[in-house]
Amino acid sequence: MSRRRRSIAIIAPPTPGHLNPLQVLGARLIALGHRVTIVHTGGVARYVNTPEVGFAPLADGASDGLLDTYLSQLAAATGLLGITRMIAATARMTARLLDEAPAVLERIGAEAVIADAAEPAGGLIARRLGLPHVVSITGLPLMREENVPPPFLRWPYRPDGSGRARNRGGYRVSDLLMRPISGVLEQRRRAWRIDEEEEDGPLVHVAQCPRGLDFPRDELPPRFHYGGPWRNPVEPWVDRPDDPLPLIFCSLGSLQGSRKALFATMAAACAAVGARAVIGHGGGLTADEEAALPGDPLVRDYWPQEAVLRCCSAAMLHGGFNTVLDAVAARVPIVAVPIAFEQPGTAARLARIGAAKVVRWRGLTVRRLARALEEVLAERRYKEAAGKLADEMANAGGAKTAAAIVSAALVDRP
């Protein structure tokens, strides 16, 4: 069997939540001798900040405007209208990758593909070019099972007849909503004469998600590997303030950071329980909006998230997967305020293992959020549940183990 190293293309959604951990994985693969290149619309270059990892743009050039428009549609993906617009925009992005990425992969000499599960174009492009591929799962596992609710819903795990009937209904609605994307994929399969049943699927699946966070599953694909966060070593929080108050990390991720009213509610709730909010808004607030936040919070565009969380007593989060993993790794209990995407599903899983108190963001009041925060601070079971999952993630090997699995699958392939 061939032992040669590979030129690997990464195809993933154009957001930091997917690209950041994939760059850590990519750097680990480069250390094993591979070459790794992210392929996407030109504007994505702004997120490729790992020097070892290459970037190859589609034929659309810089395309910052295209990317900014798409990201604004993702940020507005609440309510039926916002969701349908977001899905339509995602279908157009998938179509662009299907149309333009194959030529880019041929130009850069790609010999294998890492296809993130949240962007279905990757696997189909690999099959079109006859390349081996692996699936990366940077968020929740998206595999459909009758006992497992769709990930975008807050439903709890319920493996009985009523739960399965409820889940089947949820998947039917999901299928209807996702028809713009599935239609694009089916059209390309027909045009490229790719049989969906052919035996040329992914060599392995590697996930950031630890087994203990996911709902129980019985139908995972062969060679599926749960894991832990794909992160670089954590540096200390060097400019940590000398603050007598408990610190509460507050984040709405890279897409929802302009929700100034929700940040104000978080900051006021922290002050109400005698704590101080540490708010990272990802550039979503202006300087005047930062200054208007109540409770004298510490506010920045970005904090060294992993390091800051290690100094916090709790976290108030929208349920974005990477921030959740970082909070749990720091053994920090969570108040989850899910808004969109997989956040309700992540929150439901956190609630099941006891690591989070979940509250709804619509109509949220300072009083209700403060009560939830008081609960996770006072009841030790939340911190203990986070610590148990942190131990599992620490033993999973992170990006180093995931890279070794990917490399072995690709290098040992004839």
C-alpha positions as CSV (number, residue, x, y, z in Angstrom):
1,M,0.0,0.0,0.0
2,S,1.1,3.6,-0.7
3,R,2.5,5.5,2.2
4,R,2.8,8.8,0.4
5,R,1.4,12.0,1.9
6,R,-1.5,13.8,0.4
7,S,-2.5,17.3,-0.8
8,I,-5.8,17.8,1.0
9,A,-8.5,20.3,0.2
10,I,-10.9,21.4,3.0
11,I,-14.5,22.4,1.9
12,A,-16.6,23.8,4.7
13,P,-19.1,26.6,5.5
14,P,-17.5,30.1,5.3
15,T,-17.8,30.9,9.0
16,P,-15.2,31.0,11.8
17,G,-17.1,28.4,13.8
18,H,-16.2,25.8,11.2
19,L,-13.0,27.2,9.8
20,N,-11.2,27.9,13.0
21,P,-11.2,24.3,14.4
22,L,-10.5,23.0,10.9
23,Q,-7.4,25.1,10.6
24,V,-6.1,23.5,13.9
25,L,-6.9,20.1,12.4
26,G,-5.2,21.2,9.2
27,A,-2.0,22.3,11.0
28,R,-1.8,18.9,12.7
29,L,-2.1,17.2,9.3
30,I,0.6,19.5,7.9
31,A,2.9,18.4,10.8
32,L,2.3,14.8,9.7
33,G,3.6,15.8,6.2
34,H,0.4,16.6,4.3
35,R,-0.4,19.8,2.4
36,V,-3.7,21.4,3.4
37,T,-5.7,24.1,1.5
38,I,-9.0,25.6,2.3
39,V,-11.1,26.2,-0.9
40,H,-14.0,28.7,-0.9
41,T,-15.2,32.1,-2.1
42,G,-12.5,34.7,-2.1
43,G,-13.8,36.6,0.9
44,V,-13.1,33.6,3.2
45,A,-9.4,34.5,3.0
46,R,-10.0,36.9,6.0
47,Y,-10.6,33.9,8.2
48,V,-7.6,31.8,7.2
49,N,-5.2,32.9,9.8
50,T,-3.0,29.8,10.3
51,P,0.2,30.4,8.3
52,E,0.7,26.7,7.4
53,V,-2.7,26.3,5.9
54,G,-3.2,27.4,2.3
55,F,-6.2,29.1,0.7
56,A,-7.4,28.8,-2.9
57,P,-10.3,31.1,-3.9
58,L,-13.0,30.2,-6.3
59,A,-13.2,32.0,-9.7
60,D,-15.2,34.8,-8.1
61,G,-12.1,36.7,-6.9
62,A,-12.1,38.6,-3.6
63,S,-15.9,38.4,-3.2
64,D,-16.0,40.1,0.2
65,G,-19.4,41.5,-0.7
66,L,-20.8,38.1,-1.5
67,L,-19.6,36.7,1.8
68,D,-20.8,39.7,3.8
69,T,-24.3,39.4,2.3
70,Y,-24.4,35.7,3.1
71,L,-23.2,36.2,6.7
72,S,-25.9,38.9,7.2
73,Q,-28.5,36.4,6.1
74,L,-27.1,33.8,8.5
75,A,-27.3,36.3,11.3
76,A,-31.0,37.0,10.5
77,A,-32.0,33.3,10.4
78,T,-34.8,33.5,13.0
79,G,-38.5,33.1,12.3
80,L,-39.8,31.3,9.2
81,L,-39.0,34.1,6.8
82,G,-35.4,34.4,8.1
83,I,-34.9,30.7,8.0
84,T,-36.2,30.3,4.5
85,R,-34.0,33.1,3.2
86,M,-31.0,31.6,5.0
87,I,-31.6,28.2,3.4
88,A,-32.0,29.8,0.0
89,A,-28.7,31.7,0.4
90,T,-27.0,28.5,1.6
91,A,-28.2,26.7,-1.4
92,R,-26.7,29.3,-3.7
93,M,-23.4,29.1,-1.8
94,T,-23.5,25.3,-2.2
95,A,-24.2,25.6,-5.9
96,R,-21.3,28.0,-6.3
97,L,-18.9,25.5,-4.7
98,L,-20.3,22.7,-6.9
99,D,-19.8,24.8,-10.0
100,E,-16.4,26.2,-9.3
101,A,-14.5,24.2,-6.7
102,P,-13.8,21.1,-8.8
103,A,-11.6,23.1,-11.2
104,V,-9.8,24.7,-8.2
105,L,-9.1,21.3,-6.7
106,E,-7.7,20.1,-10.0
107,R,-5.6,23.2,-10.3
108,I,-4.0,22.8,-6.8
109,G,-3.5,19.1,-7.3
110,A,-5.8,18.0,-4.5
111,E,-5.6,14.3,-3.8
112,A,-8.1,14.1,-1.0
113,V,-10.9,16.1,0.5
114,I,-12.0,17.0,4.1
115,A,-15.7,17.6,3.6
116,D,-17.3,19.3,6.6
117,A,-20.7,17.8,7.4
118,A,-22.4,21.2,7.4
119,E,-21.5,21.8,3.7
120,P,-22.7,18.9,1.6
121,A,-20.9,20.1,-1.5
122,G,-17.6,18.7,-0.3
123,G,-18.4,15.0,-0.5
124,L,-20.2,15.3,-3.8
125,I,-17.2,17.2,-5.3
126,A,-14.8,14.5,-4.1
127,R,-17.0,11.8,-5.8
128,R,-17.1,13.9,-9.0
129,L,-13.3,14.0,-9.1
130,G,-12.8,10.4,-7.9
131,L,-11.0,11.6,-4.7
132,P,-11.0,9.9,-1.3
133,H,-12.7,12.0,1.3
134,V,-13.3,12.1,5.0
135,V,-16.1,14.0,6.8
136,S,-15.3,16.5,9.6
137,I,-18.0,17.3,12.1
138,T,-17.3,20.6,13.8
139,G,-20.8,20.9,15.3
140,L,-23.4,18.5,16.4
141,P,-23.5,15.2,14.5
142,L,-26.2,15.7,11.8
143,M,-26.9,12.0,11.1
144,R,-30.6,11.2,11.1
145,E,-31.9,8.6,13.6
146,E,-35.5,7.9,14.5
147,N,-34.7,8.2,18.3
148,V,-32.8,11.5,17.8
149,P,-34.6,14.8,17.2
150,P,-33.5,17.1,14.4
151,P,-30.6,19.2,15.7
152,F,-32.2,22.5,15.1
153,L,-35.0,21.7,17.6
154,R,-34.9,22.0,21.4
155,W,-36.7,18.6,21.9
156,P,-35.3,16.4,24.6
157,Y,-34.2,12.8,23.9
158,R,-37.2,10.5,24.1
159,P,-36.7,7.0,22.7
160,D,-40.3,5.8,22.9
161,G,-43.1,5.6,20.4
162,S,-44.3,9.1,21.0
163,G,-40.8,10.5,20.7
164,R,-40.1,8.7,17.5
165,A,-43.4,9.9,16.0
166,R,-42.5,13.5,17.0
167,N,-39.1,13.1,15.5
168,R,-40.4,11.8,12.2
169,G,-42.7,14.8,12.0
170,G,-39.7,17.1,12.7
171,Y,-37.6,15.5,9.9
172,R,-40.5,15.8,7.5
173,V,-40.6,19.5,8.2
174,S,-36.8,19.7,7.9
175,D,-36.9,18.0,4.5
176,L,-39.4,20.5,3.2
177,L,-37.4,23.4,4.5
178,M,-34.2,22.1,3.1
179,R,-35.5,21.4,-0.4
180,P,-33.6,24.2,-2.0
181,I,-30.3,22.6,-0.9
182,S,-31.3,19.0,-1.6
183,G,-32.6,20.1,-5.0
184,V,-29.2,21.6,-5.9
185,L,-27.4,18.4,-4.8
186,E,-29.8,16.1,-6.7
187,Q,-29.4,18.2,-9.9
188,R,-25.6,17.9,-9.7
189,R,-25.8,14.2,-9.0
190,R,-27.9,13.7,-12.1
191,A,-25.7,15.9,-14.3
192,W,-22.6,14.1,-13.0
193,R,-24.2,10.7,-13.1
194,I,-23.4,9.9,-9.5
195,D,-25.4,7.1,-8.0
196,E,-26.2,7.9,-4.3
197,E,-26.0,4.2,-3.5
198,E,-22.5,3.6,-4.8
199,E,-19.9,2.4,-2.3
200,D,-17.6,5.4,-2.4
201,G,-18.6,7.2,0.8
202,P,-16.3,8.8,3.3
203,L,-13.3,6.8,4.7
204,V,-13.9,8.1,8.2
205,H,-16.0,10.6,10.2
206,V,-14.1,12.7,12.8
207,A,-16.1,14.9,15.2
208,Q,-15.2,17.5,17.8
209,C,-18.3,16.4,19.7
210,P,-17.6,14.2,22.7
211,R,-19.8,11.1,23.0
212,G,-21.0,12.3,26.3
213,L,-22.6,15.4,24.9
214,D,-24.5,13.8,22.1
215,F,-27.8,12.0,22.5
216,P,-27.5,8.1,22.5
217,R,-27.2,6.7,19.0
218,D,-27.6,3.3,17.5
219,E,-27.0,4.0,13.8
220,L,-23.7,5.8,13.4
221,P,-21.8,5.2,10.1
222,P,-18.8,2.9,10.1
223,R,-15.5,4.4,11.3
224,F,-17.2,7.3,13.2
225,H,-15.0,8.9,15.8
226,Y,-16.3,11.1,18.6
227,G,-13.6,13.3,20.1
228,G,-12.9,16.7,21.7
229,P,-12.3,20.3,20.8
230,W,-9.7,21.0,18.0
231,R,-7.7,23.7,19.7
232,N,-4.2,25.0,20.1
233,P,-2.6,25.0,23.6
234,V,-4.2,27.7,25.8
235,E,-2.1,30.6,26.9
236,P,-2.9,32.3,30.2
237,W,-5.1,35.4,30.3
238,V,-2.3,37.9,30.7
239,D,-4.3,41.1,31.2
240,R,-6.8,39.6,33.6
241,P,-8.3,42.4,35.8
242,D,-7.9,42.3,39.6
243,D,-11.6,42.1,40.1
244,P,-13.3,40.9,43.4
245,L,-16.5,40.0,41.6
246,P,-17.2,36.7,40.0
247,L,-16.8,36.8,36.3
248,I,-19.4,35.6,33.8
249,F,-18.4,35.0,30.2
250,C,-21.2,36.2,27.8
251,S,-21.0,35.4,24.1
252,L,-23.4,35.2,21.2
253,G,-20.8,33.9,18.8
254,S,-19.5,35.4,15.5
255,L,-22.9,35.9,13.8
256,Q,-25.3,37.1,16.6
257,G,-23.0,39.7,18.2
258,S,-25.1,42.7,17.2
259,R,-28.0,41.8,19.5
260,K,-27.4,44.7,21.9
261,A,-30.6,44.2,23.8
262,L,-29.8,40.7,24.6
263,F,-26.3,41.7,25.7
264,A,-27.8,44.4,27.9
265,T,-30.0,41.8,29.5
266,M,-27.0,39.5,30.2
267,A,-25.0,42.3,31.6
268,A,-27.8,43.5,33.9
269,A,-28.5,39.9,35.1
270,C,-24.8,39.5,36.0
271,A,-24.9,42.7,38.0
272,A,-28.2,41.6,39.7
273,V,-26.5,38.6,41.2
274,G,-23.3,40.4,42.2
275,A,-21.1,39.3,39.3
276,R,-19.5,41.1,36.4
277,A,-20.1,40.2,32.7
278,V,-17.2,39.6,30.4
279,I,-18.8,40.3,27.0
280,G,-17.3,39.3,23.6
281,H,-19.5,40.6,20.8
282,G,-17.3,39.8,17.8
283,G,-17.5,43.3,16.4
284,G,-21.2,43.5,16.5
285,L,-21.5,46.5,18.8
286,T,-20.3,50.1,18.4
287,A,-18.2,51.9,21.0
288,D,-21.4,53.8,22.1
289,E,-23.3,50.6,22.4
290,E,-20.6,49.1,24.5
291,A,-20.6,52.1,26.8
292,A,-24.4,51.9,27.2
293,L,-24.3,48.3,28.6
294,P,-25.5,48.2,32.2
295,G,-23.6,46.7,35.2
296,D,-20.1,47.9,34.3
297,P,-19.2,44.9,32.2
298,L,-15.8,44.1,30.6
299,V,-16.4,44.4,26.9
300,R,-14.3,43.7,23.8
301,D,-14.8,42.5,20.2
302,Y,-12.9,39.3,21.0
303,W,-11.4,37.8,24.2
304,P,-8.9,35.0,24.4
305,Q,-12.0,32.8,25.0
306,E,-10.5,29.6,26.3
307,A,-8.2,31.5,28.7
308,V,-10.9,33.8,30.0
309,L,-13.4,31.0,30.6
310,R,-10.9,29.3,32.9
311,C,-11.2,32.4,35.1
312,C,-15.0,32.6,35.1
313,S,-17.6,31.2,37.5
314,A,-20.2,30.6,34.8
315,A,-21.0,31.4,31.2
316,M,-24.1,32.8,29.4
317,L,-24.1,31.5,25.8
318,H,-26.3,31.2,22.8
319,G,-25.2,27.6,22.4
320,G,-22.7,28.0,19.6
321,F,-20.9,24.7,19.5
322,N,-17.3,25.9,19.8
323,T,-18.0,28.2,22.7
324,V,-19.9,25.5,24.5
325,L,-17.0,23.1,24.1
326,D,-14.6,25.7,25.5
327,A,-16.8,26.5,28.5
328,V,-17.2,22.8,29.3
329,A,-13.5,22.2,28.9
330,A,-13.0,25.0,31.5
331,R,-15.5,23.2,33.8
332,V,-17.8,26.2,33.7
333,P,-21.5,25.7,34.2
334,I,-23.7,27.3,31.5
335,V,-26.9,29.3,31.1
336,A,-27.9,28.6,27.5
337,V,-30.0,31.1,25.5
338,P,-30.3,29.3,22.1
339,I,-31.3,31.4,19.1
340,A,-30.9,29.6,15.8
341,F,-29.2,26.7,13.8
342,E,-28.1,23.8,16.0
343,Q,-28.1,25.9,19.2
344,P,-31.5,24.5,20.5
345,G,-30.2,21.0,19.9
346,T,-26.9,21.7,21.7
347,A,-28.8,23.3,24.6
348,A,-31.1,20.2,24.9
349,R,-28.0,18.0,25.1
350,L,-26.4,20.2,27.8
351,A,-29.6,20.1,29.8
352,R,-29.8,16.3,29.5
353,I,-26.3,15.9,31.1
354,G,-27.0,18.6,33.6
355,A,-24.3,21.1,32.5
356,A,-26.6,23.9,31.6
357,K,-29.8,25.7,32.5
358,V,-31.7,26.6,29.3
359,V,-33.9,29.7,28.9
360,R,-35.7,31.0,25.9
361,W,-34.4,34.2,24.3
362,R,-37.7,35.6,23.1
363,G,-39.2,37.8,25.8
364,L,-36.2,37.2,28.1
365,T,-36.2,39.5,31.2
366,V,-33.3,40.4,33.5
367,R,-35.1,38.8,36.4
368,R,-35.6,35.5,34.7
369,L,-32.0,35.4,33.4
370,A,-30.7,36.3,36.8
371,R,-32.6,33.5,38.5
372,A,-31.1,31.0,36.0
373,L,-27.6,32.4,36.6
374,E,-28.1,32.2,40.4
375,E,-29.2,28.6,40.0
376,V,-26.1,27.4,38.0
377,L,-23.8,29.3,40.4
378,A,-25.4,27.9,43.6
379,E,-26.1,24.3,42.6
380,R,-22.9,22.4,42.4
381,R,-24.4,19.7,40.1
382,Y,-24.0,22.0,37.1
383,K,-20.3,22.4,37.6
384,E,-19.8,18.7,38.3
385,A,-21.6,17.8,35.1
386,A,-19.4,20.1,33.1
387,G,-16.4,18.7,34.8
388,K,-17.3,15.1,34.0
389,L,-17.6,16.0,30.3
390,A,-14.4,18.0,30.5
391,D,-12.6,14.9,31.7
392,E,-13.9,12.9,28.7
393,M,-12.8,15.6,26.2
394,A,-9.3,15.9,27.8
395,N,-8.8,12.1,27.3
396,A,-10.1,12.3,23.7
397,G,-6.9,13.7,22.2
398,G,-8.4,16.7,20.4
399,A,-7.0,17.7,17.0
400,K,-3.9,15.5,17.4
401,T,-5.9,12.3,17.5
402,A,-8.4,13.4,14.8
403,A,-5.5,14.2,12.5
404,A,-3.9,10.8,13.1
405,I,-7.2,9.1,12.2
406,V,-7.6,11.2,9.0
407,S,-4.0,10.7,8.0
408,A,-4.1,6.9,8.6
409,A,-7.3,6.7,6.5
410,L,-5.8,8.6,3.6
411,V,-2.2,7.4,3.7
412,D,-3.2,3.7,3.9
413,R,-5.6,4.0,0.9
414,P,-4.0,2.4,-2.2
